[in-house]
Amino acid sequence: MRTEEAGKPETKSVPANCDVIAPDGSEIRLLPALRSGSSVHCTLPAGKVSQAVRHKTVEEIWHVLEGEGEIWRRDKSGTETVVGLQKGVSLTIPLGTSFQFRALAGRPLEIFIVTMPPWPGNDEAEAVSNHWPL
């Protein structure tokens, strides 16, 4: 996406409108970035399910800000887990992990995401078989 110049601090508020729709279908609002990582505010509307994807070169740390939902993850060994998402839950998406998430009805699922290295573009995510139907 973008990186900031070394030594130039950045301050930014969450934009009202989304900057881009992610390959998984979620709404992405760009937040500060550096050469070693980028951050975004991710929103999945209430009752929606993302497309299952796997990242090619990045890994992520997620922190749930609002809403409730679930995330399915399948690691490189084939081990699958489903974890509840609610305000205050943090998790990781290690390199090569397939994942899909969904927001429960009621209100949107909002997540703060840090991506390392910075998100390189939409070709980064490759679709995989969905755990939940879209």
GROMACS elastic network, one bead per residue, 0.5 to 0.9 nm:
[ bonds ]
;  ai    aj funct       b0    kb
    1    30     6  0.87312   500
    1    33     6  0.89608   500
    1    38     6  0.82659   500
    1   118     6  0.70568   500
    1   119     6  0.55755   500
    1   120     6  0.55385   500
    1   121     6  0.58872   500
    2    33     6  0.68866   500
    2    34     6  0.81644   500
    2    35     6  0.85833   500
    2    38     6  0.78806   500
    2   118     6  0.74052   500
    2   119     6  0.78443   500
    2   120     6  0.80274   500
    3     6     6  0.88548   500
    3    32     6  0.82094   500
    3    33     6  0.52304   500
    3    35     6  0.54219   500
    3    36     6  0.84375   500
    3    37     6  0.80460   500
    3    38     6  0.73722   500
    3   118     6  0.73055   500
    4     7     6  0.84078   500
    4     8     6  0.68850   500
    4     9     6  0.78974   500
    4    10     6  0.75803   500
    4    32     6  0.78597   500
    4    33     6  0.59045   500
    4    34     6  0.50683   500
    4    35     6  0.66948   500
    5     8     6  0.56092   500
    5     9     6  0.83132   500
    5    34     6  0.73824   500
    5    35     6  0.78198   500
    6     9     6  0.82020   500
    6    34     6  0.74380   500
    6    35     6  0.75297   500
    9    32     6  0.89011   500
   10    32     6  0.60849   500
   10    33     6  0.79334   500
   11    31     6  0.83476   500
   11    32     6  0.67255   500
   12    15     6  0.83592   500
   12    30     6  0.88470   500
   12    31     6  0.62162   500
   12    32     6  0.65075   500
   13    31     6  0.73433   500
   14    17     6  0.86995   500
   14    29     6  0.65634   500
   14    30     6  0.75096   500
   14    31     6  0.68081   500
   14    40     6  0.85567   500
   14    41     6  0.69751   500
   15    18     6  0.68050   500
   15    19     6  0.80111   500
   15    29     6  0.61675   500
   15    30     6  0.76931   500
   15    31     6  0.85307   500
   15    41     6  0.89386   500
   16    29     6  0.82889   500
   17    27     6  0.89153   500
   17    28     6  0.89297   500
   17    29     6  0.72702   500
   18    21     6  0.73961   500
   18    27     6  0.57202   500
   18    28     6  0.54187   500
   18    30     6  0.79933   500
   18    41     6  0.89751   500
   18    42     6  0.87919   500
   18    43     6  0.87451   500
   19    27     6  0.76380   500
   19    28     6  0.58759   500
   19    29     6  0.51101   500
   19    30     6  0.64649   500
   20    26     6  0.86438   500
   20    27     6  0.62943   500
   20    28     6  0.53351   500
   20    29     6  0.69498   500
   20    30     6  0.83611   500
   21    24     6  0.79414   500
   21    25     6  0.57748   500
   21    26     6  0.57059   500
   21    28     6  0.58574   500
   21    29     6  0.89419   500
   22    25     6  0.51773   500
   22    26     6  0.53327   500
   22    27     6  0.62809   500
   22    28     6  0.63426   500
   22    42     6  0.88718   500
   22   122     6  0.71656   500
   22   125     6  0.89060   500
   23    26     6  0.75653   500
   23    50     6  0.88890   500
   23    51     6  0.75463   500
   23    53     6  0.79437   500
   23   122     6  0.61282   500
   23   123     6  0.84074   500
   23   124     6  0.87866   500
   23   125     6  0.64658   500
   23   126     6  0.80789   500
   23   127     6  0.81466   500
   24    49     6  0.88756   500
   24    50     6  0.51504   500
   24    52     6  0.64775   500
   24    53     6  0.65538   500
   24   100     6  0.80158   500
   24   125     6  0.80134   500
   24   127     6  0.79380   500
   25    44     6  0.78777   500
   25    49     6  0.83121   500
   25    50     6  0.55894   500
   25    51     6  0.63796   500
   26    42     6  0.65315   500
   26    43     6  0.58282   500
   26    44     6  0.50287   500
   26    45     6  0.78577   500
   26    49     6  0.88264   500
   26    50     6  0.66024   500
   26    51     6  0.88084   500
   27    41     6  0.81940   500
   27    42     6  0.56204   500
   27    43     6  0.50388   500
   27    44     6  0.63523   500
   27    45     6  0.84069   500
   28    40     6  0.63927   500
   28    41     6  0.58763   500
   28    43     6  0.66220   500
   29    39     6  0.89980   500
   29    40     6  0.55979   500
   29    41     6  0.50727   500
   29    42     6  0.64333   500
   29    43     6  0.83600   500
   30    33     6  0.86271   500
   30    38     6  0.85260   500
   30    39     6  0.67714   500
   30    41     6  0.65685   500
   30    42     6  0.88190   500
   31    38     6  0.74229   500
   31    39     6  0.52460   500
   31    41     6  0.69120   500
   32    38     6  0.63953   500
   32    39     6  0.58504   500
   32    40     6  0.76461   500
   33    36     6  0.80133   500
   33    37     6  0.59039   500
   33    39     6  0.59431   500
   33    40     6  0.88018   500
   33   114     6  0.89875   500
   33   118     6  0.72398   500
   34    37     6  0.53971   500
   34    38     6  0.61067   500
   34    39     6  0.89470   500
   34   118     6  0.75254   500
   35    38     6  0.78742   500
   35   117     6  0.74101   500
   35   118     6  0.68922   500
   36   115     6  0.86911   500
   36   116     6  0.61552   500
   36   117     6  0.50811   500
   36   118     6  0.62634   500
   37   114     6  0.67181   500
   37   115     6  0.54082   500
   37   119     6  0.77125   500
   38   113     6  0.82320   500
   38   114     6  0.56556   500
   38   115     6  0.51870   500
   38   116     6  0.66760   500
   38   117     6  0.71472   500
   38   119     6  0.65816   500
   39   112     6  0.72510   500
   39   113     6  0.54890   500
   39   115     6  0.61353   500
   39   116     6  0.89830   500
   39   118     6  0.79990   500
   39   119     6  0.87536   500
   40   111     6  0.82796   500
   40   112     6  0.59540   500
   40   113     6  0.53157   500
   40   114     6  0.66884   500
   40   115     6  0.83316   500
   41   110     6  0.70619   500
   41   111     6  0.58497   500
   41   113     6  0.63470   500
   42   109     6  0.80529   500
   42   110     6  0.56527   500
   42   111     6  0.50201   500
   42   112     6  0.62231   500
   42   113     6  0.70637   500
   43   108     6  0.64686   500
   43   109     6  0.56321   500
   43   111     6  0.64490   500
   44    47     6  0.83862   500
   44    48     6  0.64982   500
   44    49     6  0.77113   500
   44    50     6  0.76335   500
   44   101     6  0.86927   500
   44   102     6  0.73658   500
   44   103     6  0.63046   500
   44   108     6  0.56460   500
   44   109     6  0.51827   500
   44   110     6  0.66476   500
   44   111     6  0.86003   500
   45    48     6  0.56286   500
   45    49     6  0.85672   500
   45   102     6  0.88263   500
   45   103     6  0.66520   500
   45   104     6  0.88084   500
   45   105     6  0.86638   500
   45   107     6  0.69965   500
   45   109     6  0.64032   500
   45   110     6  0.86186   500
   46    49     6  0.88897   500
   46    67     6  0.81973   500
   46    68     6  0.87672   500
   46    69     6  0.89064   500
   46   102     6  0.83525   500
   46   103     6  0.52199   500
   46   104     6  0.57419   500
   46   106     6  0.57794   500
   46   109     6  0.66444   500
   47    69     6  0.87999   500
   47   102     6  0.71207   500
   47   103     6  0.51924   500
   47   106     6  0.73765   500
   47   107     6  0.79696   500
   47   108     6  0.77953   500
   48   101     6  0.87868   500
   48   102     6  0.57925   500
   48   103     6  0.55910   500
   48   104     6  0.74438   500
   48   105     6  0.80980   500
   48   108     6  0.85960   500
   48   134     6  0.78424   500
   49    52     6  0.88984   500
   49   100     6  0.76065   500
   49   101     6  0.60756   500
   49   103     6  0.65391   500
   49   104     6  0.89454   500
   49   132     6  0.74808   500
   49   133     6  0.77234   500
   49   134     6  0.57259   500
   50    53     6  0.87234   500
   50   100     6  0.58293   500
   50   101     6  0.55796   500
   50   102     6  0.60657   500
   50   103     6  0.87661   500
   50   130     6  0.87563   500
   50   132     6  0.88250   500
   50   134     6  0.71224   500
   51    99     6  0.85847   500
   51   100     6  0.62017   500
   51   101     6  0.79957   500
   51   127     6  0.70186   500
   51   128     6  0.80425   500
   51   129     6  0.85109   500
   51   130     6  0.65612   500
   51   132     6  0.88475   500
   51   133     6  0.88428   500
   51   134     6  0.70646   500
   52    72     6  0.87604   500
   52    98     6  0.68343   500
   52    99     6  0.54040   500
   52   101     6  0.76409   500
   52   126     6  0.85057   500
   52   127     6  0.58776   500
   52   128     6  0.54724   500
   52   129     6  0.63351   500
   52   130     6  0.50098   500
   52   131     6  0.71541   500
   52   132     6  0.84946   500
   53    97     6  0.84240   500
   53    98     6  0.55508   500
   53    99     6  0.56932   500
   53   100     6  0.66629   500
   53   125     6  0.58847   500
   53   126     6  0.53320   500
   53   128     6  0.51529   500
   53   129     6  0.79892   500
   53   130     6  0.82259   500
   54    95     6  0.81577   500
   54    96     6  0.59702   500
   54    97     6  0.57180   500
   54    99     6  0.64602   500
   54   124     6  0.83224   500
   54   125     6  0.55552   500
   54   126     6  0.54124   500
   54   127     6  0.65267   500
   54   128     6  0.67344   500
   55    58     6  0.60168   500
   55    59     6  0.72980   500
   55    93     6  0.88939   500
   55    94     6  0.88452   500
   55    95     6  0.65159   500
   55    96     6  0.58895   500
   55    97     6  0.71040   500
   55    98     6  0.75314   500
   55   124     6  0.56464   500
   55   126     6  0.64031   500
   56    59     6  0.88042   500
   56    95     6  0.70525   500
   56    96     6  0.63690   500
   56   123     6  0.86080   500
   56   124     6  0.55404   500
   56   125     6  0.64133   500
   56   126     6  0.74196   500
   57    95     6  0.65169   500
   57    96     6  0.78325   500
   57   116     6  0.87061   500
   57   117     6  0.79424   500
   57   119     6  0.89218   500
   57   120     6  0.87634   500
   57   124     6  0.69142   500
   57   125     6  0.89357   500
   58    93     6  0.88504   500
   58    94     6  0.78764   500
   58    95     6  0.58489   500
   58    96     6  0.83739   500
   58   115     6  0.65042   500
   58   116     6  0.55055   500
   58   117     6  0.58141   500
   58   118     6  0.75118   500
   58   119     6  0.70753   500
   58   120     6  0.85799   500
   58   124     6  0.78495   500
   59    92     6  0.76159   500
   59    93     6  0.55788   500
   59    96     6  0.80861   500
   59    97     6  0.85768   500
   59   114     6  0.84778   500
   59   115     6  0.58697   500
   59   116     6  0.55563   500
   59   117     6  0.74838   500
   60    91     6  0.84474   500
   60    92     6  0.57163   500
   60    93     6  0.50057   500
   60    94     6  0.65608   500
   60    95     6  0.80957   500
   60   113     6  0.66342   500
   60   114     6  0.55492   500
   60   116     6  0.62445   500
   60   117     6  0.88926   500
   61    90     6  0.72212   500
   61    91     6  0.58397   500
   61    93     6  0.63339   500
   61    94     6  0.84678   500
   61   112     6  0.83204   500
   61   113     6  0.57349   500
   61   114     6  0.52776   500
   61   115     6  0.67353   500
   61   116     6  0.86094   500
   62    89     6  0.81822   500
   62    90     6  0.54214   500
   62    91     6  0.52664   500
   62    92     6  0.61211   500
   62    93     6  0.78544   500
   62   111     6  0.63922   500
   62   112     6  0.57722   500
   62   114     6  0.66211   500
   62   115     6  0.88828   500
   63    87     6  0.80150   500
   63    88     6  0.66202   500
   63    89     6  0.57964   500
   63    91     6  0.66295   500
   63    92     6  0.89726   500
   63   110     6  0.87234   500
   63   111     6  0.55563   500
   63   112     6  0.51883   500
   63   113     6  0.65180   500
   63   114     6  0.88361   500
   64    67     6  0.77246   500
   64    68     6  0.84821   500
   64    85     6  0.68333   500
   64    86     6  0.60978   500
   64    87     6  0.50213   500
   64    88     6  0.55595   500
   64    89     6  0.54337   500
   64    90     6  0.63425   500
   64    91     6  0.87959   500
   64   109     6  0.75810   500
   64   110     6  0.60643   500
   64   112     6  0.63714   500
   64   113     6  0.87537   500
   65    86     6  0.77000   500
   65    87     6  0.50507   500
   65    88     6  0.63850   500
   65    89     6  0.82107   500
   65   109     6  0.77690   500
   65   110     6  0.53701   500
   65   111     6  0.53603   500
   65   112     6  0.67515   500
   66    86     6  0.67285   500
   66    87     6  0.50216   500
   66    88     6  0.81843   500
   66   107     6  0.83194   500
   66   108     6  0.73716   500
   66   109     6  0.57170   500
   66   110     6  0.50239   500
   66   111     6  0.71715   500
   67    85     6  0.78715   500
   67    86     6  0.59242   500
   67    87     6  0.64184   500
   67   103     6  0.73190   500
   67   104     6  0.77105   500
   67   106     6  0.80387   500
   67   107     6  0.57891   500
   67   108     6  0.55934   500
   67   110     6  0.63256   500
   67   111     6  0.89220   500
   68    84     6  0.75428   500
   68    85     6  0.53112   500
   68    87     6  0.71561   500
   68   102     6  0.85676   500
   68   103     6  0.59535   500
   68   104     6  0.57002   500
   68   105     6  0.83114   500
   68   106     6  0.86334   500
   68   107     6  0.77986   500
   68   108     6  0.77781   500
   68   109     6  0.59058   500
   68   110     6  0.86879   500
   69    83     6  0.86504   500
   69    84     6  0.59702   500
   69    86     6  0.65900   500
   69   101     6  0.72142   500
   69   102     6  0.53761   500
   69   105     6  0.85881   500
   69   109     6  0.68115   500
   70    82     6  0.66415   500
   70    83     6  0.55769   500
   70    85     6  0.50393   500
   70    86     6  0.83823   500
   70   100     6  0.84623   500
   70   101     6  0.55884   500
   70   102     6  0.55079   500
   70   103     6  0.68134   500
   70   104     6  0.79066   500
   71    81     6  0.81333   500
   71    82     6  0.55393   500
   71    83     6  0.54364   500
   71    84     6  0.65767   500
   71    85     6  0.69058   500
   71    99     6  0.69035   500
   71   100     6  0.57182   500
   71   102     6  0.65404   500
   72    80     6  0.70997   500
   72    81     6  0.56976   500
   72    83     6  0.66302   500
   72    98     6  0.80924   500
   72    99     6  0.53670   500
   72   100     6  0.52765   500
   72   101     6  0.61812   500
   72   102     6  0.88799   500
   72   131     6  0.70964   500
   72   132     6  0.87749   500
   73    79     6  0.80964   500
   73    80     6  0.55876   500
   73    81     6  0.54407   500
   73    82     6  0.64941   500
   73    83     6  0.84083   500
   73    93     6  0.79755   500
   73    97     6  0.65314   500
   73    98     6  0.55872   500
   73   100     6  0.67901   500
   73   101     6  0.87367   500
   74    77     6  0.78546   500
   74    78     6  0.56385   500
   74    79     6  0.54121   500
   74    81     6  0.66228   500
   74    96     6  0.88721   500
   74    97     6  0.56536   500
   74    98     6  0.50900   500
   74    99     6  0.64248   500
   75    78     6  0.53656   500
   75    79     6  0.55801   500
   75    80     6  0.67128   500
   75    81     6  0.88479   500
   75    93     6  0.88254   500
   75    94     6  0.78472   500
   75    95     6  0.86642   500
   75    96     6  0.68635   500
   75    98     6  0.64839   500
   75    99     6  0.87278   500
   76    79     6  0.75099   500
   76    95     6  0.85402   500
   76    96     6  0.61014   500
   76    97     6  0.60840   500
   76    98     6  0.82196   500
   77    80     6  0.89861   500
   84    89     6  0.84603   500
   85    88     6  0.84736   500
   85    89     6  0.62298   500
   85    90     6  0.85078   500
   85   101     6  0.89460   500
   85   102     6  0.89896   500
   85   103     6  0.85166   500
   85   109     6  0.84776   500
   86    89     6  0.58386   500
   86   109     6  0.82662   500
   87    90     6  0.88767   500
   87   110     6  0.86814   500
   87   111     6  0.88825   500
   93    96     6  0.82401   500
   93    97     6  0.61466   500
   93    98     6  0.82775   500
   93    99     6  0.78843   500
   94    97     6  0.56941   500
   95    98     6  0.89311   500
   98   127     6  0.87948   500
   98   128     6  0.70958   500
   98   129     6  0.89884   500
   99   128     6  0.84858   500
   99   130     6  0.85287   500
   99   131     6  0.83724   500
  100   130     6  0.70425   500
  100   131     6  0.69123   500
  100   132     6  0.78129   500
  101   132     6  0.86122   500
  102   109     6  0.80305   500
  102   132     6  0.85325   500
  103   106     6  0.86536   500
  103   107     6  0.78325   500
  103   108     6  0.63933   500
  103   109     6  0.54137   500
  104   107     6  0.73359   500
  104   108     6  0.78196   500
  104   109     6  0.78250   500
  105   108     6  0.78814   500
  114   118     6  0.83765   500
  115   118     6  0.55102   500
  115   119     6  0.62301   500
  116   119     6  0.72964   500
  117   120     6  0.81898   500
  119   122     6  0.83554   500
  119   124     6  0.75543   500
  120   123     6  0.78058   500
  120   124     6  0.64852   500
  121   124     6  0.58040   500
  121   125     6  0.83587   500
  122   125     6  0.61494   500
  122   126     6  0.87215   500
  123   126     6  0.70665   500
  127   130     6  0.84395   500
  129   132     6  0.89986   500
  130   133     6  0.63238   500
  130   134     6  0.77747   500
